Amino acid sequence: MHIRIATSLDLDDVRGVHLCAFPDGEREIVSKLAINQLSEETTPQTISLVAETDGTVVGHVAFSPVTIDTNENLQGYILAPLGVKPEYQKRCIGSKLIESGMHRLLEMEVNMLFVYGDPKYYSRFGFNVDASARYIPPYKLQYPFGWQAITLNECNIATSPVKLTCIASLCDSELW
Ligand SMILES: CC(C)(COP(=O)(O)OP(=O)(O)OC[C@H]1O[C@@H](n2cnc3c(N)ncnc32)[C@H](O)[C@@H]1OP(=O)(O)O)[C@@H](O)C(=O)NCCC(=O)NCCS
């Protein structure tokens, strides 16, 4: 299994991963998010990674920047979406996609990584609800317990609640 940066040539494969990984009711909106992110230019850059096995794209993850209006010194990112084709799950491909992204973000001196997902899965990587507590997501959450974060590079943690702004591709309340 090989992890590499996704390009515009991967649009169909990335869409295919999320269409088969996510259940009905989520697959269309998540696959649309993934391909929109691949086309959106952001500063700093959005990192989109694919996992390939025998030349086939079997997993995908994206990390896009979030900004905090009141603290320009803190660089945050959010992990979304993450998907692995069902027949390739439970082979550590999801873990390796997350770890590869975290490694890249560490080197970019990113301070915090946020995620909105199942704590039972993301706690394996050190994400927790305490770290995200003072960072208000851009939209009202359907499942507030899924809002988590991990500190990658030490920073001054917000002492009072601050609101995050996300990239355009994530600006859809249905995703939250
Ligand atoms: C979540 C997902 C990306 C994990 O990919 P993967 O390649 O199977 O991940 P790994 O092999 O690294 O880890 C698999 C482990 O995570 C567990 N796991 C997967 N989803 C989980 C969840 N929502 N809650 C708790 N554990 C979960 C598996 O049961 C497995 O456990 P095991 O190690 O005890 O066997 C994959 O299951 C997937 O694409 N799911 C559908 C899309 C989705 O829900 N994405 C967002 C994640 S919240």
PDBQT file of the ligand as one rigid body, heavy atoms in Angstrom, charges set to zero:
ROOT
HETATM    1  C1  LIG A 201     -13.486   4.621   9.295  1.00  0.00    +0.000 C 
HETATM    2  C2  LIG A 201     -12.677   4.000   8.170  1.00  0.00    +0.000 C 
HETATM    3  C3  LIG A 201     -12.071   5.075   7.315  1.00  0.00    +0.000 C 
HETATM    4  C4  LIG A 201     -11.561   3.147   8.802  1.00  0.00    +0.000 C 
HETATM    5  O1  LIG A 201     -10.757   2.647   7.746  1.00  0.00    +0.000 OA
HETATM    6  P1  LIG A 201      -9.866   1.337   7.937  1.00  0.00    +0.000 P 
HETATM    7  O2  LIG A 201      -8.868   1.293   6.846  1.00  0.00    +0.000 OA
HETATM    8  O3  LIG A 201     -10.739   0.162   8.120  1.00  0.00    +0.000 OA
HETATM    9  O4  LIG A 201      -9.170   1.711   9.328  1.00  0.00    +0.000 OA
HETATM   10  P2  LIG A 201      -8.102   0.889  10.130  1.00  0.00    +0.000 P 
HETATM   11  O5  LIG A 201      -7.813  -0.432   9.469  1.00  0.00    +0.000 OA
HETATM   12  O6  LIG A 201      -6.971   1.784  10.378  1.00  0.00    +0.000 OA
HETATM   13  O7  LIG A 201      -8.857   0.648  11.505  1.00  0.00    +0.000 OA
HETATM   14  C5  LIG A 201      -9.888  -0.289  11.536  1.00  0.00    +0.000 C 
HETATM   15  C6  LIG A 201     -10.435  -0.364  12.951  1.00  0.00    +0.000 C 
HETATM   16  O8  LIG A 201     -11.242   0.791  13.201  1.00  0.00    +0.000 OA
HETATM   17  C7  LIG A 201     -12.503   0.350  13.630  1.00  0.00    +0.000 C 
HETATM   18  N1  LIG A 201     -13.516   1.326  13.220  1.00  0.00    +0.000 N 
HETATM   19  C8  LIG A 201     -13.885   1.695  11.988  1.00  0.00    +0.000 A 
HETATM   20  N2  LIG A 201     -14.867   2.613  12.052  1.00  0.00    +0.000 NA
HETATM   21  C9  LIG A 201     -15.098   2.820  13.360  1.00  0.00    +0.000 A 
HETATM   22  C10 LIG A 201     -15.999   3.624  14.078  1.00  0.00    +0.000 A 
HETATM   23  N3  LIG A 201     -16.851   4.437  13.470  1.00  0.00    +0.000 N 
HETATM   24  N4  LIG A 201     -15.963   3.560  15.431  1.00  0.00    +0.000 NA
HETATM   25  C11 LIG A 201     -15.102   2.773  16.081  1.00  0.00    +0.000 A 
HETATM   26  N5  LIG A 201     -14.225   1.978  15.457  1.00  0.00    +0.000 NA
HETATM   27  C12 LIG A 201     -14.242   2.005  14.113  1.00  0.00    +0.000 A 
HETATM   28  C13 LIG A 201     -12.683  -0.989  12.961  1.00  0.00    +0.000 C 
HETATM   29  O9  LIG A 201     -13.668  -1.762  13.624  1.00  0.00    +0.000 OA
HETATM   30  C14 LIG A 201     -11.305  -1.585  13.124  1.00  0.00    +0.000 C 
HETATM   31  O10 LIG A 201     -11.148  -2.064  14.438  1.00  0.00    +0.000 OA
HETATM   32  P3  LIG A 201     -10.035  -3.191  14.787  1.00  0.00    +0.000 P 
HETATM   33  O11 LIG A 201      -8.684  -2.558  14.599  1.00  0.00    +0.000 OA
HETATM   34  O12 LIG A 201     -10.299  -3.488  16.226  1.00  0.00    +0.000 OA
HETATM   35  O13 LIG A 201     -10.286  -4.325  13.847  1.00  0.00    +0.000 OA
HETATM   36  C15 LIG A 201     -13.550   3.050   7.312  1.00  0.00    +0.000 C 
HETATM   37  O14 LIG A 201     -14.180   2.128   8.170  1.00  0.00    +0.000 OA
HETATM   38  C16 LIG A 201     -14.581   3.779   6.473  1.00  0.00    +0.000 C 
HETATM   39  O15 LIG A 201     -14.294   4.211   5.355  1.00  0.00    +0.000 OA
HETATM   40  N6  LIG A 201     -15.804   3.886   7.025  1.00  0.00    +0.000 N 
HETATM   41  C17 LIG A 201     -16.902   4.534   6.317  1.00  0.00    +0.000 C 
HETATM   42  C18 LIG A 201     -16.657   5.996   6.201  1.00  0.00    +0.000 C 
HETATM   43  C19 LIG A 201     -16.561   6.673   7.546  1.00  0.00    +0.000 C 
HETATM   44  O16 LIG A 201     -17.310   6.404   8.476  1.00  0.00    +0.000 OA
HETATM   45  N7  LIG A 201     -15.604   7.624   7.643  1.00  0.00    +0.000 N 
HETATM   46  C20 LIG A 201     -15.456   8.501   8.776  1.00  0.00    +0.000 C 
HETATM   47  C21 LIG A 201     -14.924   7.875   9.980  1.00  0.00    +0.000 C 
HETATM   48  S1  LIG A 201     -15.761   8.432  11.478  1.00  0.00    +0.000 SA
ENDROOT
TORSDOF 0
